[in-house]
Amino acid sequence: MAKVMSTPGRTATNDYVAKKVFNDYRPLWKRSRPRDIGTVRPNAADDVDDADTGNIDQIRAELQAKFEFILGIGSSLYVYGWDQVSDGEPYRLPLSQCPSMHDVRPSSPEEAAAHYQKLLQSDIWQTLSNLRKTLGIQRVVRMVSEILHSSVKSYVRWAYSGVYRMDVADHLRFWVENILSLITTMAQIALTGGNTTKQGEDSWLATSESQSVDRALTTLGALRIDEMYNIIAGQHKPEPIIEDLKHYVTCTRTRTFLVDSFNGQLTINVLHPGASTIEILRIYISTIRFFRKLDPKGVLLDRVARRVRQYLRERDDAVKVVVSGLLSDPSSQSQDSEILTELATELHQPYQSYDVDLYELGWNNMEWVPDPADATPDHLKSRNNDVIGSLTSLFESKEVFVKELQAVFAERLLENKTNNFDLEVVILNHLKQRLGDSSLQSCEVMLRDVLESVKIDAAINKTNKNADVHAKILSRLFWPAMSEQAFEMAPEISGRQMMYENGFEKYKSSRKLTWVQSLGQVEVELQLEDRVVRESVLPYQATVIYAFQDRDGTGSPVTRTVADLANELSMLVPLARSACIFWLSKRVLAETSPDTFTVLERNPDSGDDVIMSGGAEMKPDASAAAAEAAAARAAQEAEEEERKQKMVVYHQFIVSMLTNQGAMPLARIAMMLNMVVPGGFPFNNEELKEFLTGMVKEGQLQVGPGGNYKARA
């Protein structure tokens, strides 16, 4: 069988067409030029007068339009060769009109000749012949090369901007090899007769077909880089654009350009104070997934992620958002924009651990390849390229993440009212695979506590049927510190708690219960004159409304002040007021004067509004918001009071330390406290400085030279 030979970088089909073009144009050259083309002076353009050179821009524009027309740019339907289905679909432009490249038939010499005949009908070849005479070969060659170069950019943006298919690169390659190369060859022969010495080394006409393909793919890569952020942040599948970029990121220069461009897009779009932390994390997660597929070695991801990770470390709520997302339910139907459910989905994916050193050395990895040339010595390896690993290593120390994880996990366990902890068990097992058993020992104890509480609670309520109390029994040493807002519980509730304690002591004789009054839920039923109100409220809210019942039996609405309630119930004033505002939002109380509340036995005739002090009315939504704000303020004040009480514990120790060891700066005092306090000193330097300032005002300490603190004699 005879073989068709072709030169490197050019197909046999185009060799055939090139020879045909050369032979067909030879008579035209002889008719249009009285002397041989080789005798044209290189500086013929110097003889052109100023009037002619002034029309260069117009000539260039007209020539650009003609080239774009025969290249198919802007066409609603452009067909290569025969517009008929035989042995496959024909190649069409634009891409939306073209079937999959798997179904497009390859170009044959006959079809290339047919397309060549179509191109001969254009008057651009006569235009080039005329320009060759008036402007000179070198100027026209340079102009045509610039036009073809810009036409490739125009074509790529026209044909593929916003179009994402897996066969885009194949479609572009076909266009370059069979349409652009044919037109380039025809222009080359029309101008120079195939003599490459007149084209210049940098001329587009002098490039080989493989170089043209590489330039076109580079242009496509630049387009995809411009679209990359929108793809990562949008709903499009990233696989097509990744396939296009793989042809682009083949050298250090293009990889650096990609990283710099994408970092600029991140800075403009998300790395600023106007973007929420959850929005930044969503972009970061999508970026990790995108670059893992583009560059499995993780070099590009490392260079892109550095700036994002540094910015996220400055966000105080980043660790809380990450932990809340990890502990969320991936199967939940609710689309809460404030919860990063993508992390839960990623956490539940199969996870395969491996020996990192062996993996990097490649002893057992048959797909191992060396790191790219632009890899830095400290770049993140593939073990940190997954989403969970990248986010858990985001923070300065692992303890920060684990501490927040314990707090959110404890809150989740306490809020679970169904006594079904299957999801929590699965989440904890997945986390132990990634973080290790030792880091999550406290979480494991907490989970075991609530699981055992279900059994103990069922046994106690089976014995004491009148208790009607359900409790979660916690191991104090393994749970995070809880806010203790002490107050006198309502007698109805405290009596039931006493019955429950007696039942627990029979079940666990060696242990004793201590109730956390600030946590829990109380089912309240209020019988008013014209309605019955049923609510599930916090213990302090139930205690406050219990204090409004008619103890004297007079039948008149009971009125109480916030100060009286706080004194009677041994409760903080802000906490008592927040409870009153909560019941005001439920239209159970009315504020008749500042900090004075009365029971609303009958609904007023003011529609849905609630009554505030001075007869003013407030919408329910506004009153509910006011109740939440008051509760938050009360909780903050209670927490501040608790912190002050804890700080008093260190009071005498600081005085003794400064008396025995002399004056010390703030940093050394904090270091000494961290060394001697079990579990570390729980306050930062600013809080310690505030406490020391208070001791200075009380006359127990004084500030010496250099800001050193010392004890007064």
ROPA-168018 format. One record per residue (C-alpha): z, x, y. Coordinates in steps of 0.02 Angstrom, whole numbers, plus 50000, padded with zeros to 5 digits. Last residue first. Layout:
N
ZXY...
// end
This chain:
713
549795025152398548215015252410547035017252264545375025952292543565020552312542235033152359540945027752490540535045552540542195047852629543575035852575543595017152545545315009452517546064999652375547514987452353547504981152533546864963652494545294967352593544984982752485545244972452326543934960152389542724974452421543044980252242542524963052178540924963052282540514980552221540774975052041539584960452067538274972052142538524984952004538204972551864539514962851768539844961151580540614978551554540134983651378540464975851207542264981751206542724988051382543125006751384541415014851408540615001451516542145001751629542005020651649540155019151694540495005551823541835016251904540645030951903539275021051992540475014352124541085031452178542755038052119544385043152204545765050252094545975050851907547705043251882547795031252030545935026552020546105022251835547735012651861546985001952000545404998651899546424993751745547514982151846546024971951907545004971951747545714955351688545464948351863543584949751832543714936651696544514924251816543184927951945541824925051815542594908351770542624903051951540804907751970540364898051813541284882851879540404884452046538724885651959539114870851846539624860551997538034865152090536984860651939537884844051920537654840352105535804844352095535604833551940536484819052025535424821152182533864820752075534484804751993534824797452165533064801752223532284793952069533354778552086532804775752268534174777252397534974764352509536144766852655537654755252668538724768452754538884778552594537534776052463536924760152378535574761052246533824754052269532944744152132532914727852224534214726552360535054710552301536564719752230536904720552043538614713852001540164723151946539654738052053541194749352035541724757952195541524776052253542304785952396541664803552430540924798152599541094779252614540584764352506539704775052377539164762752243539484764352056538624757351901536864757751971536334771651849536034783451997537804779652056538424784351883537654801651905538304802752084540074799752019539864813351886539224825652016540734821652125541954825451985541094841951946541064847052130542944843252142543414853651990544364843551862546214841851825545864823451782547064815751907546774828652044544874828552028544844809452022545964808052174544884820352272543294811152225543974794852290544224779352184543834760852205544044748152065543134731552080544324716552076544814708651910546674711151939546964717651762548034732151821547054745251723545354740051789544224754251729543684767551852544524782251761543394779351611541914782951725542604800451757542974804251575541244798651517540424810051646541554824551592541074821751410539184821851441538244805451430537354794051307537204777551399537454758951368537654747151516538104728851487537664716151621538244702551740540124705151752540154723051688540424729151511540144747951500539634755651333539734774551321539074785851181539794803151217538794819251198539384837151177539824852151281541024854551428542574850251327542424864551203543744859051077544814871750986544964868050800546184876650683545944886450524547004890450371547094872550306545214869750305544934852150235546664845450276546604854450443544904846450477545574828750450547004831850570545794838750699544674823350682546154811750716546594822050869544804821050933544874802150916546414801751026545614813451152544124801651171545084785651209546334795551312544934801951427544864820951426545914830551550544844844451622544294862251580542514867551621542324881151490540574888251502540084895651336540034913851286538714916751153539164912750972539674925650843541524927850885541894909150906541284903650735540694886050773541124868850705539854855750759540724839150783540474820850744541804808650802542014790650743543844794150701544114777050621543294781850455544474796350430544134801850249542234799550250542194805850429543014822150374541834824850225540264821350327540844833150464541204847050337539454845450260538544845050426539644858850494539104870150351537304869550414537894871750593538904887150551537534894850440536334893950586537584902450700537914916050570536034919350554535864920150743537274932750751536444943650619534784943350711534654961550761535284967450591533994957550493532474965550573531444961050726529764956150649530224949550477531874943150544530924932650672529914923950537531494919850438532354913350595530884901950636530854894650460532724891150461532604883450635531204871950575532244866050427533754862350536533894843550511535594837950575534654825050682535624828350842534944845750879535574850451053536864862550984535604871950877534384873651023535734880251139536244893151009534434898750988534254900051177535804911151193535414921751039533624924751097534244929751269535374942951190533994948751073532764951351217533984961251323534584970951171532814977051134532824987351291531634989251437530704973151404528914971051346529244976751167529544958751112527964953451204526784966251127527484964050952527294945050961525494945951022524834958850901524284975650970525964984050946525644989950768523854993850816524405008950917524925008451099524255023251195525435038051213524195052251181522855043751288521275036951208519695039951311518785049151171519015034551052520295036150911519635041850743519015029250615519965022050468519105008350367519665014950195521465014950251522585022450117522745040150185522285034650361523475045550459523815030650572524165019150425525275031750338526305033850496526395015150530527025010450356526504992350344527054974850389525974959750358526324943850455525614926950408525494915750563527054905950609527464917550754525724915350830525914896450835527644898250911526964910251040525564898251089526914885151121527334893351288528394879251358528264873651540526584865151517527344853251392525934846151286526944835051168526194833650994527424845950918526724855850772527094872850851528934868250879529714879551009530824894550969529534907851011529054898851172530854897651230531074916251194529544921251296529994909951443531774916551444531194934651442529994931851586531254922751697531764937851800529964943151835529894961851876529584966151693528064954751700527234965851832527434981551727526764972651575525244966451671524874983751741524994992451573524044978951480522294984351531522465002551478523364997951317522104984351276520654996551297521455008951177521994995951049521095003150898520394985850861519304986251019518384969951056519374959350933521064965850988520424964951166520224946051163521844942151072522854953051191521974945651343522334927951283524174932351268524174940451440523324925451519524634913951443526004925851501525364925551680525324906551680527084905751607527714917351744526984906451881525614913151995525894912852183526884929052181525354939352132524654946551972523704930951922521964929451998521634944152114522614957052017521904951151851520124952351917520434970051978521164974951810519584967751730518444978451837519444994451810519524991951621517674987751604517145002451713518225014251610517415008051450515685010151527516045028251574516895032651410515425027351303514935013051188515734998651281514084989551313513404984151144515154978351097515164968251258513854955951194514814952551033516414950351132515514937651242514994927751089516724928651005517744923051157517684904251125517624894951289519154885551351519554895851503520714910151549519904923051436518144916851474518474915751661519174933451657517664940351563516294932951672516034948351782516214959351627514914948551540513654952051678513974970751667513704969851479512044960751502511474974451622511974987551492511004977851360509474978551473509674997151502509855000451316508324989951276507304999151406507875015751335507315010151161505615005151231505355021951311505515024651496504065031451599503605014851680505415013051738505155028851839506525041951836505425055851764503975052351881502485041351845500985052651881501355064251735501375049051622499465047551619499225030751532497775025851644498895027951795499005011051880498234998451762498825008351612500645008051670500554989851723499884984851550501224995351465502604987751572501944970251535501984973851348503704981851359504414967051455503714954251334503884960751156505274973651153506234967851307506174949251267506584952351083508094962951134508694949251252508654936151113509504948150993510874951551122511104932851152511234928950965513084924550957512904911851095513744910051264512704904251412513634904951580512434917951647511214921751506509434917751564509534918851753510794933151759509854943251628508164939451706508694944551880509424960951817507834964551718506794959851870507744972551974507154986551859505394979551849505304978652039505964996352060504705002951935503304993252020503755000852189503865018552121502195016652034501445009252193502065023852298501495036752173499775029252147499235027652327499485013752453497725006952480496805011352319498265008352201498664992552295496954985652250497174989552065498924982452067498284966252141496884965552012498224967051878499304953751960497904940851951498624933551791497394928151655497644944551564499434939151524498844924951415497674936751320499144948251289500124933851216498724931151090498684949751052500564949651020500324934750905498994944050806500004960150799501514950250732503144946050821504574940550712504814921850681506284913450767507454904750645508774918550640508584919650828509354902350839508224889950927507574893151102507564879851237509354883651292508894902151296507624899551434506364904251371505564902651200505194912951044504174903050920504994894750769504644900850594503224904150471502144892550573502914881350707501744881050855501734887551032500794903350989501274919451077502884919251176503324902551252504064899851425504844883051467505784878851627505244895451701506434904451820506034921551748504634920451619504084938751634502374932951697503224923451839504484937151878503054949751896502114938452015503654934952122504074953452133502284957652186502374944952326504064951752382503474969852373501914965952474502964957352606504154972052614502704984352624501864974952767502414987352900501605001252800499904993552837500184992453024500885010053027499275017652959499005022952779498395040852764500075046852701499935034852556498595046052481499935059052451499655060652264497765062552294496705052252175495635064052071496445058851906495795041251926494025047451911492885043252059491965027352106493505016652069493424997852040492014997551914492635012551816494415005751814493844988851751492834996751611494395006151549495504990751555495044983251387495235000151296496955003651369497544985851336496964986751156497835003451131499444996351202499294980651095499184990850935500605002150986501584986551035501454979450859501884996250779503544996050872504055008851002505655019351007504995032950892503095032250867502395020250740501575021850571500915006850477500985010250291499545006850171500005000050000
// end
